Amino acid sequence: MAPRTCCPGSRRSPAGSGARPPRADRAPRGVRRIVADGHTLCNHGMRHEDMSAWPPERIAADLREAGDAIRAAAPYARIRYFRAPYGAWGQTPAVAASLGMQPLGWRLAVADWETPGTDELVRRLLDGITPGAVVLLHDGGRDRSQTVDAVDRVVPALRAQRWRFTVTYQWALATDRYVPPCGGTVPVLSA
C-alpha cells in the first residue's frame, strides 16, 4: 500500500485544502512539488487504516514505513506531523511523538467525502465554524470540485466578517504545543 501525505495549507486558504495529497510511492514528483511549494507534510500512515486498536509496535512500524516512502520521494523534507486516519487515535499520539511527529486533529469535519453538493458544504462550514476550529477537508482520492468550490465561497465570506486564518502547523510551531484531536481547542480561526 501507499503512504499518505497531507498538506494543511495552500495558497487559497492556509486553513483550507492543500494540493492533492499524493501517494508518496506512486507520485514522488507530487510530493516534491508540495515540498517545493512550501507546504508541510504529515504522515497519515501507510494504508489509511484505523490504528486505534493497534499495539504501539505495529503503529510505529506503519509510521516508519510511510515515513521511509515519503523520504524516498523528498529526502530532505521534514515530516513534523501525524494525522490519524479517520481521527481514530488510540495509542497513535504517543507513538507519533516518540518518532518526532506532533499529532494533528480537527474540530470540524463537514463530511465532504459524501459529496453532498457545494451549497450543502458551504452551509455545513458556515454553520459549524467556531473560533479555534481546525477544519478537516479533503482534496484527493476523487473529484473534489465541490470542496474546492465551497472553500472558494466560504473563505472570502469569513474574511469579509473579519475572520483570520492561521495555518495549524505555524501555530503549533509558534506555541510549541500539542494540536489536539477532535474536540480540542486550537486558535486557528478567530472572529
Backbone bond lengths (Angstrom), bond angles and torsions (degrees), N, CA, C in turn:
res aa  C-N    CA-C-N  psi(-1)  N-CA   C-N-CA  omega(-1)  CA-C   N-CA-C  phi
1 M - - - 1.448 - - 1.512 109.12 -
2 A 1.315 115.91 174.10 1.452 120.73 -173.43 1.517 111.89 -112.92
3 P 1.339 116.72 142.90 1.449 119.21 175.83 1.515 109.97 -72.01
4 R 1.289 115.58 152.03 1.455 121.49 179.26 1.519 108.31 -104.20
5 T 1.286 116.05 142.78 1.447 120.69 172.01 1.509 107.09 -123.05
6 C 1.289 117.04 153.75 1.454 119.36 177.12 1.507 109.52 -141.87
7 C 1.294 115.15 156.39 1.443 121.82 -177.71 1.510 108.58 -125.45
8 P 1.333 118.35 110.61 1.447 118.41 -176.41 1.513 114.08 -80.36
9 G 1.307 119.19 20.01 1.454 119.70 177.24 1.508 111.91 -158.68
10 S 1.301 116.99 161.16 1.449 121.77 177.54 1.512 109.29 -153.59
11 R 1.309 115.51 173.84 1.467 119.41 176.19 1.516 110.93 -67.02
12 R 1.323 117.80 -30.92 1.463 121.97 -178.01 1.519 110.47 -66.23
13 S 1.329 116.50 -46.44 1.460 121.25 -179.57 1.508 108.28 -160.86
14 P 1.314 117.49 124.38 1.457 118.10 -179.54 1.512 113.31 -63.00
15 A 1.311 117.95 -25.09 1.462 119.57 179.93 1.516 111.31 -100.25
16 G 1.340 117.67 5.12 1.453 121.16 -176.77 1.503 111.47 -103.83
17 S 1.305 116.21 -144.06 1.451 119.99 -175.00 1.514 110.84 -82.23
18 G 1.307 115.65 156.53 1.444 121.29 176.68 1.511 109.88 -110.41
19 A 1.315 115.24 -167.47 1.455 119.79 175.29 1.526 108.06 -63.99
20 R 1.316 116.68 157.38 1.464 120.00 -177.33 1.519 110.01 -57.75
21 P 1.333 117.83 124.07 1.455 120.25 -179.93 1.526 111.09 -68.95
22 P 1.303 118.01 112.44 1.464 119.29 179.75 1.520 111.48 -80.92
23 R 1.301 114.28 160.62 1.456 120.26 169.46 1.516 104.58 -82.78
24 A 1.306 116.31 116.37 1.459 121.76 -168.23 1.521 113.32 -56.87
25 D 1.324 118.22 -37.94 1.457 119.01 -177.31 1.522 112.32 -78.41
26 R 1.329 117.92 -21.64 1.472 120.83 179.56 1.517 113.04 -98.32
27 A 1.311 117.17 -22.33 1.474 120.76 -175.87 1.525 110.55 -136.29
28 P 1.335 117.40 61.75 1.470 118.92 -177.80 1.528 112.64 -61.81
29 R 1.334 116.99 -31.53 1.481 118.61 177.65 1.523 110.75 -63.66
30 G 1.323 117.24 -36.28 1.464 120.47 177.93 1.520 111.61 -64.23
31 V 1.319 116.59 -40.55 1.462 120.55 177.57 1.525 109.65 -63.89
32 R 1.322 116.84 -45.45 1.463 119.92 179.28 1.521 111.25 -62.65
33 R 1.330 117.47 -37.28 1.466 120.84 178.07 1.522 111.05 -65.00
34 I 1.316 116.87 -42.14 1.465 121.15 178.53 1.524 110.25 -59.87
35 V 1.326 116.52 -45.32 1.463 120.56 179.17 1.527 109.96 -65.46
36 A 1.331 117.59 -44.66 1.468 121.25 -179.87 1.521 111.81 -62.18
37 D 1.323 117.06 -31.52 1.466 121.12 178.87 1.525 112.32 -78.98
38 G 1.327 117.08 0.34 1.454 120.64 175.33 1.514 115.76 90.13
39 H 1.318 117.90 9.71 1.455 120.64 178.60 1.525 110.15 -81.47
40 T 1.301 115.56 162.87 1.447 122.57 179.17 1.524 109.01 -105.10
41 L 1.316 115.60 139.98 1.456 120.54 -179.87 1.519 110.89 -93.21
42 C 1.317 115.12 143.46 1.461 122.16 171.96 1.519 107.69 -118.60
43 N 1.298 115.75 144.03 1.453 121.27 171.13 1.526 106.28 -83.61
44 H 1.312 116.00 124.78 1.468 120.98 -177.53 1.527 109.98 -117.87
45 G 1.322 114.82 17.77 1.455 120.06 -179.71 1.510 111.58 87.21
46 M 1.299 115.26 165.90 1.462 121.44 -175.73 1.522 112.27 -84.56
47 R 1.321 117.96 -30.99 1.466 120.47 -170.79 1.525 114.59 -126.15
48 H 1.304 118.18 3.61 1.469 123.12 -176.50 1.519 110.97 52.66
49 E 1.319 115.15 51.61 1.461 121.70 178.41 1.519 109.73 -109.01
50 D 1.321 115.58 156.36 1.457 121.77 174.93 1.529 107.85 -69.50
51 M 1.325 116.99 113.58 1.464 122.55 -177.28 1.524 112.52 -98.41
52 S 1.323 117.71 3.63 1.467 120.35 -170.96 1.524 113.93 -62.13
53 A 1.314 119.43 -26.53 1.464 121.78 179.87 1.534 112.29 -102.48
54 W 1.325 116.03 1.94 1.461 119.06 -177.73 1.521 111.04 -74.62
55 P 1.348 116.91 148.92 1.469 119.55 172.82 1.540 109.17 -73.57
56 P 1.320 116.51 157.08 1.474 120.02 -177.38 1.531 114.01 -54.56
57 E 1.310 117.92 -36.41 1.470 120.32 -177.98 1.522 111.34 -64.41
58 R 1.320 116.42 -40.60 1.467 120.22 179.80 1.531 110.32 -69.24
59 I 1.331 116.98 -41.09 1.467 120.85 177.35 1.522 109.31 -59.67
60 A 1.329 116.58 -48.89 1.465 120.67 -178.35 1.525 111.14 -59.97
61 A 1.324 117.32 -42.78 1.467 120.32 179.80 1.524 110.72 -61.98
62 D 1.337 117.31 -42.50 1.455 121.09 -179.98 1.531 110.74 -65.46
63 L 1.322 116.72 -45.04 1.469 119.53 -178.99 1.526 111.41 -67.29
64 R 1.322 117.34 -36.89 1.473 119.95 176.33 1.532 111.09 -65.13
65 E 1.327 116.16 -43.00 1.471 120.44 179.05 1.530 110.35 -60.85
66 A 1.323 116.81 -45.09 1.464 120.36 178.26 1.525 110.41 -64.63
67 G 1.327 116.67 -43.82 1.469 120.04 178.77 1.517 112.10 -61.09
68 D 1.326 117.42 -40.31 1.470 120.73 177.83 1.528 111.10 -62.34
69 A 1.318 116.92 -41.84 1.471 119.97 179.45 1.532 110.93 -66.59
70 I 1.331 116.53 -39.83 1.468 119.52 177.82 1.520 109.96 -64.61
71 R 1.326 117.11 -44.39 1.468 120.56 -179.74 1.528 112.10 -67.56
72 A 1.319 117.71 -27.83 1.465 119.69 174.89 1.525 110.00 -65.25
73 A 1.324 116.26 -34.39 1.466 120.74 178.97 1.523 111.95 -79.52
74 A 1.326 116.60 -38.08 1.471 121.98 -176.90 1.530 107.69 -138.67
75 P 1.347 116.60 82.45 1.465 120.83 -170.49 1.531 115.55 -56.95
76 Y 1.316 118.52 -30.77 1.458 119.85 -174.33 1.530 112.79 -102.10
77 A 1.315 116.85 3.27 1.466 120.17 -179.94 1.522 109.61 -74.94
78 R 1.314 115.29 139.97 1.464 120.29 174.17 1.522 108.98 -87.82
79 I 1.291 115.96 138.40 1.467 121.77 175.66 1.525 105.28 -111.75
80 R 1.317 114.94 91.08 1.459 120.84 -172.32 1.518 113.71 -87.20
81 Y 1.318 116.94 -18.90 1.456 119.64 -168.43 1.520 112.50 -130.56
82 F 1.323 114.01 156.72 1.452 122.88 174.87 1.521 107.62 -130.29
83 R 1.320 116.10 135.19 1.459 121.35 173.02 1.514 107.64 -123.31
84 A 1.319 115.82 122.93 1.463 121.72 -176.92 1.524 110.50 -70.38
85 P 1.333 118.04 128.63 1.459 119.36 173.89 1.532 110.05 -54.46
86 Y 1.306 115.57 134.98 1.468 123.78 179.23 1.529 112.89 64.94
87 G 1.323 117.99 7.78 1.455 120.22 -176.26 1.518 112.39 66.81
88 A 1.326 116.68 20.55 1.462 122.81 -178.72 1.533 107.76 -91.38
89 W 1.323 116.54 102.94 1.458 120.83 -167.17 1.516 114.98 -86.52
90 G 1.310 119.87 -55.45 1.460 120.48 -175.13 1.522 110.67 52.25
91 Q 1.315 116.89 -127.99 1.465 122.17 -179.34 1.526 112.58 -93.87
92 T 1.331 116.90 7.08 1.471 118.73 -175.53 1.521 114.38 -62.62
93 P 1.350 121.33 -36.41 1.466 118.08 -179.59 1.527 113.14 -59.65
94 A 1.317 116.58 -44.06 1.465 119.89 -179.61 1.526 111.20 -66.56
95 V 1.315 116.95 -41.14 1.473 120.15 -180.00 1.525 109.73 -66.86
96 A 1.341 117.09 -46.19 1.464 119.89 178.77 1.526 110.45 -58.81
97 A 1.326 116.99 -43.56 1.467 120.54 179.20 1.530 110.79 -62.01
98 S 1.334 117.47 -38.82 1.474 120.21 179.55 1.527 111.12 -66.01
99 L 1.333 116.53 -21.74 1.467 121.57 178.22 1.525 111.46 -96.89
100 G 1.326 116.81 8.15 1.460 121.18 175.76 1.513 115.20 88.01
101 M 1.324 117.68 14.96 1.463 120.92 179.94 1.523 110.46 -112.93
102 Q 1.309 115.22 143.34 1.457 121.44 176.83 1.524 108.76 -95.47
103 P 1.334 118.46 128.21 1.468 120.69 178.07 1.531 111.14 -67.73
104 L 1.315 115.65 139.51 1.460 122.60 175.51 1.513 109.17 -116.76
105 G 1.297 116.61 134.46 1.453 121.69 176.64 1.516 110.39 -122.97
106 W 1.307 116.70 -169.93 1.457 121.62 177.76 1.516 109.05 -144.79
107 R 1.310 115.53 162.76 1.456 120.83 177.22 1.522 111.19 -109.42
108 L 1.316 117.54 -30.50 1.464 120.73 -176.22 1.520 109.76 -125.42
109 A 1.318 116.00 117.70 1.461 122.79 172.29 1.527 105.99 -115.22
110 V 1.314 116.98 120.22 1.468 120.38 -175.67 1.526 112.56 -95.95
111 A 1.337 116.54 11.32 1.469 122.76 177.45 1.522 111.90 55.41
112 D 1.331 115.38 46.03 1.460 118.91 178.74 1.522 112.55 -67.42
113 W 1.333 117.63 -15.55 1.474 120.98 176.17 1.528 111.20 -66.25
114 E 1.326 117.28 -18.00 1.465 120.83 176.95 1.526 112.19 -78.11
115 T 1.321 117.40 -9.97 1.474 125.09 -174.11 1.529 111.58 42.89
116 P 1.344 116.62 64.19 1.458 120.58 -176.63 1.529 114.45 -81.02
117 G 1.321 117.16 -2.87 1.457 121.15 -176.64 1.523 110.31 109.18
118 T 1.310 115.35 149.09 1.462 120.99 -176.73 1.522 111.67 -60.14
119 D 1.335 118.38 -45.86 1.462 120.87 -178.09 1.532 111.03 -59.43
120 E 1.321 117.40 -41.01 1.461 120.76 179.55 1.527 110.80 -67.62
121 L 1.319 117.76 -39.92 1.467 120.16 177.49 1.523 110.57 -63.97
122 V 1.328 116.87 -41.44 1.469 120.49 177.06 1.527 109.37 -59.74
123 R 1.320 117.33 -45.22 1.464 121.06 179.74 1.532 110.53 -60.88
124 R 1.330 116.60 -47.56 1.466 120.42 -179.21 1.528 111.43 -61.07
125 L 1.313 116.05 -41.41 1.462 119.46 179.78 1.522 111.10 -65.70
126 L 1.322 116.84 -49.82 1.464 119.80 -177.47 1.528 111.83 -67.06
127 D 1.331 117.56 -35.88 1.465 120.39 178.40 1.528 112.07 -72.72
128 G 1.313 117.05 -30.38 1.458 120.15 -172.74 1.507 116.16 -97.33
129 I 1.308 117.77 -16.38 1.460 120.58 -174.48 1.526 110.14 -68.76
130 T 1.315 115.67 135.48 1.454 122.29 177.06 1.521 108.29 -138.51
131 P 1.324 117.98 158.93 1.468 118.54 174.71 1.530 110.20 -55.95
132 G 1.297 115.80 134.35 1.450 121.48 -178.89 1.509 114.82 86.77
133 A 1.321 118.21 0.57 1.463 121.06 -175.89 1.524 111.50 -68.98
134 V 1.310 114.99 133.96 1.457 122.62 166.09 1.515 104.31 -103.61
135 V 1.324 116.81 122.10 1.460 121.89 -172.14 1.523 109.41 -104.75
136 L 1.328 116.26 129.33 1.455 122.28 176.79 1.520 108.86 -93.74
137 L 1.331 115.64 118.78 1.463 122.67 174.69 1.522 107.43 -132.52
138 H 1.307 116.00 152.42 1.458 121.29 -178.03 1.518 109.78 -111.40
139 D 1.328 114.97 144.88 1.459 119.08 179.02 1.513 112.34 -134.98
140 G 1.305 118.15 19.42 1.450 120.58 179.26 1.514 110.77 -147.06
141 G 1.321 115.14 173.51 1.444 121.06 174.86 1.513 114.62 95.80
142 R 1.314 117.04 -28.05 1.465 122.10 177.83 1.523 107.80 -170.27
143 D 1.310 116.86 -170.49 1.465 120.93 179.56 1.525 109.49 -63.32
144 R 1.299 116.83 115.87 1.467 122.64 -179.77 1.525 111.81 -112.20
145 S 1.325 116.99 24.00 1.466 119.77 -177.81 1.526 111.96 -61.34
146 Q 1.342 118.18 -32.27 1.466 119.72 178.16 1.531 110.51 -63.84
147 T 1.306 116.46 -42.50 1.462 120.64 179.18 1.518 110.49 -64.94
148 V 1.329 116.54 -47.32 1.463 120.70 179.50 1.523 110.38 -59.79
149 D 1.329 117.25 -45.13 1.465 120.97 179.52 1.527 111.35 -63.78
150 A 1.333 116.99 -38.79 1.468 120.25 178.79 1.530 110.41 -64.75
151 V 1.324 117.11 -44.08 1.461 120.85 178.14 1.528 110.00 -61.74
152 D 1.328 116.01 -41.90 1.467 119.78 178.88 1.524 112.14 -60.60
153 R 1.321 117.86 -27.40 1.468 121.38 178.02 1.525 112.44 -89.33
154 V 1.315 117.56 -39.12 1.461 121.15 -173.54 1.533 112.32 -75.47
155 V 1.307 117.27 -42.86 1.470 119.12 -176.56 1.528 111.73 -59.32
156 P 1.327 120.50 -49.08 1.468 118.06 177.43 1.533 113.02 -62.84
157 A 1.321 116.94 -36.16 1.470 119.78 178.86 1.527 110.56 -63.77
158 L 1.325 117.64 -43.35 1.463 120.69 179.14 1.523 111.36 -69.31
159 R 1.316 116.48 -39.86 1.472 119.00 177.11 1.524 110.79 -62.05
160 A 1.324 117.24 -37.55 1.465 121.12 178.21 1.531 110.73 -64.08
161 Q 1.341 117.06 -26.40 1.466 121.77 176.97 1.531 111.37 -89.77
162 R 1.324 115.70 9.29 1.471 124.12 176.13 1.528 113.85 73.91
163 W 1.342 116.82 24.83 1.456 119.79 171.77 1.525 107.26 -73.11
164 R 1.332 115.19 147.42 1.459 121.47 174.05 1.521 108.28 -112.50
165 F 1.314 115.77 145.44 1.461 121.62 178.15 1.516 108.48 -110.46
166 T 1.320 115.71 134.25 1.450 121.80 177.56 1.520 107.00 -127.95
167 V 1.304 116.50 132.80 1.454 119.82 178.59 1.521 108.44 -69.79
168 T 1.303 116.56 129.74 1.455 122.34 -175.35 1.519 111.54 -52.10
169 Y 1.325 116.78 -48.36 1.454 117.81 -175.06 1.510 111.16 -69.17
170 Q 1.349 119.89 -28.77 1.462 120.50 175.91 1.519 110.06 -66.70
171 W 1.345 116.75 -41.68 1.454 119.76 177.20 1.518 110.56 -63.27
172 A 1.309 116.90 -43.51 1.453 120.31 -178.80 1.523 111.11 -62.23
173 L 1.329 116.90 -42.22 1.461 119.71 179.13 1.519 111.13 -66.99
174 A 1.321 117.34 -39.89 1.462 121.16 -177.66 1.521 111.59 -67.26
175 T 1.318 116.84 -32.01 1.458 120.03 -176.37 1.516 112.62 -105.03
176 D 1.332 117.23 -11.17 1.454 122.70 -177.43 1.525 110.79 52.93
177 R 1.341 116.12 44.84 1.457 121.26 -178.36 1.521 110.94 -119.12
178 Y 1.293 113.87 155.28 1.465 122.00 174.31 1.525 108.78 -68.51
179 V 1.323 116.95 133.07 1.459 121.47 174.66 1.523 106.22 -92.53
180 P 1.328 117.57 111.02 1.461 120.67 -169.90 1.513 114.17 -71.95
181 P 1.333 116.51 158.95 1.455 121.26 172.93 1.524 110.50 -65.65
182 C 1.317 115.67 -175.61 1.465 121.42 -178.06 1.515 111.55 -43.47
183 G 1.328 114.61 138.80 1.450 120.14 175.35 1.507 113.55 91.26
184 G 1.323 118.40 -9.77 1.454 120.36 178.87 1.516 111.44 -80.33
185 T 1.309 115.40 171.90 1.455 120.04 -179.34 1.515 109.64 -109.71
186 V 1.303 117.14 122.78 1.445 123.66 177.32 1.524 107.40 -136.26
187 P 1.321 118.63 125.10 1.474 118.94 -179.10 1.524 111.47 -75.99
188 V 1.299 115.71 81.63 1.452 120.71 -179.41 1.513 110.89 -103.96
189 L 1.316 118.15 -42.32 1.453 121.76 177.10 1.513 108.33 -117.60
190 S 1.315 116.47 136.74 1.457 118.29 177.18 1.519 108.96 -141.35
191 A 1.317 115.18 143.82 1.465 120.52 -179.70 1.505 109.45 -88.28
